[in-house]
Amino acid sequence: MTDYELITILGPTACGKTAFAAALAARLDTEIISADSRQVYRRMDIGTGKDIADYTVDGKHVTYHLIDICEPGDKYNVFRYQHDFFEVFKRLRAAGKTPILCGGTGMYIEAVLKGYKLLDVPPDNTLRESLQNKSLEELTAILASYKTLHNKTDIDSAQRAIRAIEIEEYYLRQPPEKRDFKPLNSLILGLDIDRELRRQRITERLKKRLDNGMLDEIRSLLDEGLKPEDLIYYGLEYKYVTEYITGKLPYNEMFTLLETAIHQFAKRQMTWFRGMERRGFTIKWIDASVPPAVPYPKPLQWF
Protein backbone atom coordinates (compact mmCIF):
# COMPACT_ATOMS: atom_id res chain seq x y z
CA MET A 1 0.00 0.00 0.00
CA THR A 2 1.09 3.60 -0.53
CA ASP A 3 0.47 6.58 1.72
CA TYR A 4 -3.24 6.75 0.91
CA GLU A 5 -5.27 7.18 4.08
CA LEU A 6 -8.53 6.32 2.39
CA ILE A 7 -10.01 4.79 -0.74
CA THR A 8 -13.04 6.62 -2.12
CA ILE A 9 -15.51 4.97 -4.49
CA LEU A 10 -18.06 7.26 -6.06
CA GLY A 11 -20.45 7.30 -9.00
CA PRO A 12 -24.07 7.89 -9.96
CA THR A 13 -26.98 5.85 -8.68
CA ALA A 14 -27.34 2.35 -10.20
CA CYS A 15 -23.68 2.07 -11.23
CA GLY A 16 -22.89 -0.74 -8.77
CA LYS A 17 -20.86 1.16 -6.16
CA THR A 18 -21.83 -0.99 -3.19
CA ALA A 19 -20.93 -4.32 -4.79
CA PHE A 20 -17.66 -2.88 -6.10
CA ALA A 21 -16.70 -1.41 -2.71
CA ALA A 22 -17.63 -4.57 -0.81
CA ALA A 23 -15.57 -6.77 -3.13
CA LEU A 24 -12.58 -4.47 -2.80
CA ALA A 25 -12.98 -4.25 0.98
CA ALA A 26 -13.07 -8.02 1.24
CA ARG A 27 -9.91 -8.25 -0.83
CA LEU A 28 -8.11 -5.64 1.30
CA ASP A 29 -9.53 -6.82 4.66
CA THR A 30 -10.93 -3.42 5.46
CA GLU A 31 -14.28 -1.75 6.21
CA ILE A 32 -16.66 0.60 4.40
CA ILE A 33 -17.86 4.04 5.49
CA SER A 34 -21.06 4.97 3.67
CA ALA A 35 -21.45 8.41 2.07
CA ASP A 36 -25.18 8.38 1.42
CA SER A 37 -27.43 11.09 2.83
CA ARG A 38 -30.50 8.84 3.10
CA GLN A 39 -29.06 5.45 4.07
CA VAL A 40 -28.41 6.85 7.54
CA TYR A 41 -32.11 6.27 8.35
CA ARG A 42 -33.37 3.08 9.95
CA ARG A 43 -36.24 1.19 8.26
CA MET A 44 -35.76 3.20 5.08
CA ASP A 45 -34.13 0.28 3.32
CA ILE A 46 -35.64 -0.40 -0.09
CA GLY A 47 -36.22 3.21 -1.06
CA THR A 48 -32.66 4.21 -0.20
CA GLY A 49 -31.15 1.15 -1.90
CA LYS A 50 -29.09 -0.11 1.02
CA ASP A 51 -28.50 -3.44 -0.75
CA ILE A 52 -27.27 -5.00 2.48
CA ALA A 53 -26.81 -8.37 0.77
CA ASP A 54 -23.98 -6.85 -1.28
CA TYR A 55 -21.89 -6.56 1.88
CA THR A 56 -21.48 -10.34 1.93
CA VAL A 57 -18.68 -11.40 -0.40
CA ASP A 58 -17.91 -15.10 -0.87
CA GLY A 59 -19.67 -15.82 2.40
CA LYS A 60 -17.72 -13.17 4.31
CA HIS A 61 -19.44 -10.15 5.87
CA VAL A 62 -17.86 -6.80 5.10
CA THR A 63 -18.38 -4.34 7.96
CA TYR A 64 -20.04 -1.05 7.05
CA HIS A 65 -20.56 2.19 8.98
CA LEU A 66 -22.93 5.20 8.96
CA ILE A 67 -25.92 3.21 7.77
CA ASP A 68 -28.98 2.91 10.06
CA ILE A 69 -27.71 5.46 12.57
CA CYS A 70 -30.79 7.68 13.08
CA GLU A 71 -34.56 7.57 13.04
CA PRO A 72 -36.82 8.56 10.13
CA GLY A 73 -38.04 12.10 10.57
CA ASP A 74 -34.63 13.28 11.76
CA LYS A 75 -32.95 15.94 9.61
CA TYR A 76 -29.45 14.54 9.28
CA ASN A 77 -26.98 16.86 7.53
CA VAL A 78 -23.45 17.23 6.23
CA PHE A 79 -22.27 18.89 9.45
CA ARG A 80 -23.25 15.81 11.45
CA TYR A 81 -21.95 13.49 8.78
CA GLN A 82 -18.51 15.05 8.78
CA HIS A 83 -18.15 14.56 12.54
CA ASP A 84 -19.56 11.01 12.42
CA PHE A 85 -17.23 10.13 9.55
CA PHE A 86 -14.06 11.28 11.28
CA GLU A 87 -14.98 9.42 14.45
CA VAL A 88 -15.17 6.15 12.49
CA PHE A 89 -12.23 7.02 10.24
CA LYS A 90 -9.84 7.69 13.13
CA ARG A 91 -10.86 4.44 14.83
CA LEU A 92 -10.23 2.38 11.69
CA ARG A 93 -6.92 4.08 10.99
CA ALA A 94 -5.82 3.40 14.57
CA ALA A 95 -6.58 -0.27 13.90
CA GLY A 96 -4.24 -0.21 10.91
CA LYS A 97 -6.92 -0.24 8.20
CA THR A 98 -7.34 1.86 5.08
CA PRO A 99 -11.11 2.48 5.05
CA ILE A 100 -13.23 2.64 1.91
CA LEU A 101 -15.55 5.62 1.60
CA CYS A 102 -18.41 4.69 -0.71
CA GLY A 103 -21.44 6.65 -1.87
CA GLY A 104 -23.09 9.06 -4.20
CA THR A 105 -23.67 12.12 -2.02
CA GLY A 106 -21.02 14.38 -3.47
CA MET A 107 -21.10 17.04 -0.76
CA TYR A 108 -20.59 14.45 1.97
CA ILE A 109 -17.60 13.03 0.11
CA GLU A 110 -16.05 16.40 -0.66
CA ALA A 111 -16.60 17.71 2.86
CA VAL A 112 -14.53 14.94 4.42
CA LEU A 113 -11.86 14.78 1.73
CA LYS A 114 -11.20 18.53 1.89
CA GLY A 115 -11.85 18.90 5.61
CA TYR A 116 -14.15 21.88 5.11
CA LYS A 117 -15.08 23.96 8.12
CA LEU A 118 -18.85 23.47 8.45
CA LEU A 119 -21.38 25.10 10.74
CA ASP A 120 -24.37 23.63 12.56
CA VAL A 121 -27.08 25.79 11.00
CA PRO A 122 -30.14 26.52 13.16
CA PRO A 123 -33.67 26.90 11.72
CA ASP A 124 -34.66 30.35 10.47
CA ASN A 125 -38.45 30.45 10.80
CA THR A 126 -38.77 33.94 9.32
CA LEU A 127 -36.92 32.89 6.18
CA ARG A 128 -38.94 29.68 5.95
CA GLU A 129 -42.20 31.59 6.11
CA SER A 130 -41.05 33.94 3.35
CA LEU A 131 -40.28 30.98 1.09
CA GLN A 132 -43.10 28.58 1.90
CA ASN A 133 -45.38 29.61 -1.00
CA LYS A 134 -42.69 29.41 -3.69
CA SER A 135 -42.57 26.51 -6.14
CA LEU A 136 -39.69 24.04 -6.29
CA GLU A 137 -38.59 25.64 -9.57
CA GLU A 138 -38.49 29.10 -7.95
CA LEU A 139 -36.60 27.77 -4.94
CA THR A 140 -34.11 25.95 -7.17
CA ALA A 141 -33.45 29.17 -9.07
CA ILE A 142 -32.79 31.00 -5.79
CA LEU A 143 -30.43 28.25 -4.64
CA ALA A 144 -28.53 28.36 -7.94
CA SER A 145 -27.69 32.02 -7.32
CA TYR A 146 -25.43 31.20 -4.37
CA LYS A 147 -21.71 30.70 -4.97
CA THR A 148 -20.84 28.63 -1.91
CA LEU A 149 -20.34 24.88 -1.90
CA HIS A 150 -23.69 23.44 -0.87
CA ASN A 151 -25.15 20.10 -1.89
CA LYS A 152 -27.60 20.78 -4.71
CA THR A 153 -27.55 17.17 -5.91
CA ASP A 154 -30.63 15.78 -4.17
CA ILE A 155 -32.81 18.88 -4.00
CA ASP A 156 -36.09 17.52 -5.38
CA SER A 157 -38.56 18.69 -2.75
CA ALA A 158 -39.50 22.19 -1.64
CA GLN A 159 -38.59 21.39 1.97
CA ARG A 160 -35.05 20.40 1.04
CA ALA A 161 -34.66 23.45 -1.19
CA ILE A 162 -35.79 25.76 1.60
CA ARG A 163 -33.37 24.13 4.01
CA ALA A 164 -30.55 24.53 1.48
CA ILE A 165 -31.35 28.25 1.09
CA GLU A 166 -31.48 28.56 4.87
CA ILE A 167 -27.97 27.12 5.09
CA GLU A 168 -26.66 29.40 2.34
CA GLU A 169 -28.10 32.50 4.03
CA TYR A 170 -26.58 31.51 7.38
CA TYR A 171 -23.16 31.03 5.79
CA LEU A 172 -23.38 34.44 4.13
CA ARG A 173 -23.86 36.04 7.54
CA GLN A 174 -21.18 33.96 9.25
CA PRO A 175 -18.45 32.97 6.78
CA PRO A 176 -16.74 29.81 8.02
CA GLU A 177 -13.05 29.32 8.39
CA LYS A 178 -11.47 27.38 5.57
CA ARG A 179 -10.62 24.24 7.54
CA ASP A 180 -12.02 22.24 10.41
CA PHE A 181 -10.44 18.82 9.78
CA LYS A 182 -7.28 18.15 7.84
CA PRO A 183 -7.68 17.15 4.18
CA LEU A 184 -7.32 13.44 3.46
CA ASN A 185 -5.00 11.77 0.99
CA SER A 186 -7.43 9.49 -0.81
CA LEU A 187 -7.33 7.32 -3.89
CA ILE A 188 -10.59 8.20 -5.66
CA LEU A 189 -12.17 5.64 -7.96
CA GLY A 190 -15.17 6.69 -10.01
CA LEU A 191 -17.55 4.16 -11.53
CA ASP A 192 -18.58 5.45 -14.94
CA ILE A 193 -21.53 4.04 -16.82
CA ASP A 194 -22.97 4.73 -20.24
CA ARG A 195 -25.96 7.07 -20.00
CA GLU A 196 -28.39 4.73 -21.74
CA LEU A 197 -27.30 1.72 -19.71
CA ARG A 198 -27.65 3.81 -16.56
CA ARG A 199 -31.17 4.79 -17.55
CA GLN A 200 -32.03 1.15 -18.24
CA ARG A 201 -30.69 0.04 -14.86
CA ILE A 202 -32.57 2.80 -13.05
CA THR A 203 -35.88 1.82 -14.66
CA GLU A 204 -35.39 -1.90 -14.02
CA ARG A 205 -34.34 -1.29 -10.44
CA LEU A 206 -37.31 0.97 -9.77
CA LYS A 207 -39.75 -1.65 -11.05
CA LYS A 208 -38.07 -4.28 -8.90
CA ARG A 209 -38.19 -2.13 -5.75
CA LEU A 210 -41.86 -1.31 -6.26
CA ASP A 211 -42.64 -5.00 -6.77
CA ASN A 212 -40.61 -6.08 -3.76
CA GLY A 213 -41.90 -4.11 -0.83
CA MET A 214 -41.15 -0.41 -1.26
CA LEU A 215 -44.83 0.53 -1.05
CA ASP A 216 -45.22 -1.49 2.15
CA GLU A 217 -42.04 0.03 3.57
CA ILE A 218 -43.39 3.55 3.15
CA ARG A 219 -46.86 2.59 4.40
CA SER A 220 -45.22 1.17 7.53
CA LEU A 221 -43.37 4.43 8.16
CA LEU A 222 -46.61 6.36 7.83
CA ASP A 223 -48.34 3.86 10.13
CA GLU A 224 -45.63 4.54 12.73
CA GLY A 225 -46.90 8.10 12.85
CA LEU A 226 -44.36 9.73 10.57
CA LYS A 227 -45.99 12.70 8.86
CA PRO A 228 -46.27 12.57 5.04
CA GLU A 229 -44.40 15.87 4.76
CA ASP A 230 -41.50 14.39 6.74
CA LEU A 231 -41.19 11.54 4.26
CA ILE A 232 -41.63 13.84 1.28
CA TYR A 233 -38.68 15.85 2.64
CA TYR A 234 -36.34 12.98 1.76
CA GLY A 235 -37.25 13.24 -1.91
CA LEU A 236 -37.15 10.72 -4.75
CA GLU A 237 -38.86 7.45 -3.79
CA TYR A 238 -40.12 8.80 -0.47
CA LYS A 239 -41.60 11.89 -2.08
CA TYR A 240 -43.48 10.30 -4.97
CA VAL A 241 -44.54 7.05 -3.33
CA THR A 242 -45.87 8.97 -0.32
CA GLU A 243 -47.88 11.16 -2.67
CA TYR A 244 -49.27 8.02 -4.30
CA ILE A 245 -50.15 6.37 -0.98
CA THR A 246 -51.85 9.53 0.29
CA GLY A 247 -53.93 9.80 -2.87
CA LYS A 248 -52.23 12.79 -4.47
CA LEU A 249 -50.94 10.84 -7.47
CA PRO A 250 -52.26 7.85 -9.46
CA TYR A 251 -49.83 4.93 -9.72
CA ASN A 252 -48.80 5.41 -13.36
CA GLU A 253 -48.14 9.12 -12.89
CA MET A 254 -46.19 8.38 -9.72
CA PHE A 255 -44.00 5.90 -11.58
CA THR A 256 -43.33 8.26 -14.48
CA LEU A 257 -42.52 11.23 -12.27
CA LEU A 258 -40.29 9.16 -9.99
CA GLU A 259 -38.44 7.53 -12.87
CA THR A 260 -37.76 10.96 -14.37
CA ALA A 261 -36.64 12.35 -11.00
CA ILE A 262 -34.13 9.52 -10.50
CA HIS A 263 -32.70 10.05 -13.99
CA GLN A 264 -32.30 13.75 -13.22
CA PHE A 265 -30.72 12.91 -9.86
CA ALA A 266 -28.11 10.68 -11.53
CA LYS A 267 -27.30 13.48 -13.97
CA ARG A 268 -26.83 15.94 -11.10
CA GLN A 269 -24.56 13.46 -9.33
CA MET A 270 -22.28 13.25 -12.38
CA THR A 271 -22.31 17.05 -12.66
CA TRP A 272 -21.08 17.24 -9.06
CA PHE A 273 -18.32 14.67 -9.62
CA ARG A 274 -17.11 16.45 -12.76
CA GLY A 275 -17.12 19.63 -10.69
CA MET A 276 -14.91 17.92 -8.14
CA GLU A 277 -12.36 17.33 -10.89
CA ARG A 278 -12.45 21.02 -11.77
CA ARG A 279 -11.90 21.79 -8.07
CA GLY A 280 -8.67 19.79 -8.06
CA PHE A 281 -9.65 16.19 -7.28
CA THR A 282 -8.11 13.38 -9.32
CA ILE A 283 -10.71 10.70 -10.04
CA LYS A 284 -9.62 7.46 -11.74
CA TRP A 285 -12.66 6.40 -13.75
CA ILE A 286 -13.55 2.75 -14.25
CA ASP A 287 -16.07 1.48 -16.79
CA ALA A 288 -18.77 0.03 -14.54
CA SER A 289 -20.41 -1.87 -17.39
CA VAL A 290 -17.40 -4.11 -18.03
CA PRO A 291 -17.21 -7.33 -15.96
CA PRO A 292 -15.89 -8.35 -13.55
CA ALA A 293 -17.50 -6.02 -11.00
CA VAL A 294 -14.09 -5.35 -9.47
CA PRO A 295 -11.44 -5.46 -12.23
CA TYR A 296 -8.53 -6.99 -10.35
CA PRO A 297 -5.69 -6.39 -10.14
CA LYS A 298 -5.92 -2.88 -11.65
CA PRO A 299 -7.37 -1.03 -8.61
CA LEU A 300 -4.67 -2.55 -6.42
CA GLN A 301 -1.95 -1.31 -8.78
CA TRP A 302 -3.01 2.27 -8.03
CA PHE A 303 -1.85 2.04 -4.42
N, C-alpha and C positions, 0 to 999 in steps of 0.2 A: 504494500500500500504506500501511497505517497503522503504528502502532508495534508490532504483533504480532511477536514473535520466532519464533513457531511456529504451525503449523496442526495441530490434533489431530482425527483422524477416528476415532470409536469406534462400537461397536455390537455386538450379539450375533452369534454365529456364523451364517453363511448369509445375512447381510443385504447382502452385496456390497461390503464395505469396501475390499477390495484394488482392484477395478476402479474404484471411485469415486475413491480416492486417486491411482491411477495416472493417470487422466484429468485430474484437477485438477493433479497435478504436471507433466504434459506441458504443460498450458495455461500454468502459471506458470514453466516452465523451472526446476524445482527437483527435489529428491531426497527419497526416503522413508526414514524410520527406522522399522523394524518394532517393534511392542510386542506380541510374541507369545511366551509362555514356552516353547513347544515348537518353533517354527520356527527356533530357534537351532541345532538339531541337524542335522548333515549326514546325508544318505541317509534321513532321515525326512521324506519329501516328500509322499506321498499322504495318509498318516494325519494329518499336521498341516495339510494344505490350503494348501500354499505358493502354488499357482496362479501359477507363475512366468510363464506365458503372458500373464497380465493386466498384466504390467509392460511390455508392448509396446503402444503406442498409436499407431494410424495409421502403423505401420512404424517408430516411434521407440522406442528402449529407454529406460525410466525407471530410473534408478539407485536401488537399494535397499541398505539397510544392516542389520546385526544379524540376518541370516538366514544359516544355514550357517556358524556361527562356532565350533562346538565339536563334539566327537565324541559319538555315542550312548553312554550309560552315565555321562556326566558329570552332575553335579548342579548345573546352572546355577541362579542365584537372583537375587532382586531387587537384592541388594547389588551383585553383579557387573553386572547390567543397568544400574543407575543410573550406574556409572562408565563403562561402555562407551557408553552413550547420550551422556553429556556430552562424551566425547572426539570423537564424530562430530559432535554438535551444534555445538561450538565451531569445528570445522574448516569446516563448511558456512556458519556465520554469518560467519566470516572471509572466505569467498569471496563474500560478498554475497547469499547465498541465505536464503530463509525455508523451513526444512525442513518436511516433513509427517510427523507422528507418526501411525502407523496401526496399530491392533490392537484386540484384545478382552481383553487381560489388564489388568484394571482397576488392580491394585496397581502394576504397572509404570508405567502412565500416570500415576497419581496421585503416585507416588514422584518422578518427574522434574518434574512440573508444580509440586508443592509444595516440592521440594528437601528432602525429609525426611532427617534424619540417620539412617543405617542402619548396622547393625553386621554384621561378618562372623562369623556364628554357628558355633562349632565343634561337632562331634558330642558328644553326651552319652550314652555307652553305658549308663550306669546307668539313665537315664530310658528309653532305648529298650527295655531288657530288662524294665522294669516295665510297659511298654505293649504288648509284642509279642503277648500273648494276647488282647487286647481286639478286639472287632469294629469294623468301620468305623463303625457307628452309635454305638457307645460312644465312639470317638475323636472323632467329629464333635460329640457332645454336650459332651465336654471342651473342645474347641476353641471352641465357641460361648460358653463361660463367660468367655473372656478379653475384655477391653475394648479392647485395643490394635488398631492398624490392620494386620492381617495379611491376606494374600490367601486368602480362603476359597472363591474362585470355582471353582477346578479341583481341589478335594480330593475325588477319587473313588476313591482307593486307600488302603489302610491305611498304606503307606509314606509317602505324601505327608502324611497326617494326623499321623502321628508326627513327621515333620520339622517340620510347622507348630507342633505343641505344643512341640517342642524349642526353636524360635525364640521362642515366646511366653514360655517359662520363663526363657530367657536374658535377654530384655528386662526381665522383672520384676526380675531380680537386678542388672541394669546399665542403668538407664533412660538412653536416649540423649538427647543434646541435641536441641533442636527442629529445628535446621537444619544441613545439611552443604553443600548447594548453594543458590544463590539461587532463589527461585520464578520461574517463567517466565510471561510474558504471552502467553497462547495463545488464539487463536480455536478454540473447540471445537465441532465439528460431530458430531452424533449421528445415525446412520442408524437410523430407527425402522421397524419392520415389523410388520404385523398378526400376532398370535400364530398363527392358523391357517395363514397363508401361510408363516410361519417354520417351522412344523412340517412342512408339505408340502415345503418346500425341503430341510430337514434329511434327511427320509426319502429323497427323490429323490437327493440328493447322496451319501448313504451307499450306496445301491444302486449308483450309478455308480462310486464309489471301490472297492467290493468287486469289481465286475466288471472294473475296469481296473487291477489290479495291486497293490492294497493287501495282499492275502494274500502275494503273492510278495515284496513289500517287507519285510514283517515276517519271513518265512521267511529272507530273505537276512541280516537283522540277527542272527537266531539262529544262522545258519550261520557268521557271522563270529566267533562265540564269545560274543556278548552273552548274559548270563544271562536267563532268562525273568523273574525277579523285577526285573531292571533295566528291562526294557521295561514290565512291569506298573506300575512306579513312575510312568510318564508318564501313566497313566490313559487314559480314553476308548478310542479305537481300539486303542491299543497294549496296554491292559489286556485287553479282551475278545477281540480277535483272537488275542493270544498264548495266552489260555486255550483258545481253540478249537484252535489249531495244536498245542498240547501235550496235547490230549485231555481237557481238563477240562470243556469245554462242547461240546454238539452245535451244528451250524451255526445252526439255527433259533433256539435259545435264545440263542446269541451275538448274533444279529442283533437280537432283541427287547430284550435287556438293553442292548446298545450304543445302539440307537435311543432307548430311554428315558433313558439316561445323558446323551446329547447334548441332548435336550430339557430335562432338568433343568439341565444346564450353561448353556444359553442363558438360562434363567430366572434363574439365579444371576448371570450377567453383567449382566442388566438391573437386578437388585436392587442390584448394586454401583454401576452408573451413576446410578441414582436416588439412592443414598446420597451419591454425589459432589455432586449438586445440593444435598442437605441440608447438606453440608459446605462450601458456598459457591461451588461451580463453576457457571458459566453455560454450559449446553449448548444450542446451537441445533439443534433436531431437524428432520430432513428425512425425508419419507416415502420410504422406500427402494423401495416397490413402484410408484412412479409414474415412468414413463420421462420424459426420458432418464436414464441412469445418473447423470450429473452435470448437474443442472438449471441450466445457465448462463442468464443471468449472475448469478443470485441469490447463490451463494456468494462471488463476487467483490465484490458490493456490501457484504458484511459487513466488508471490510477498511477 
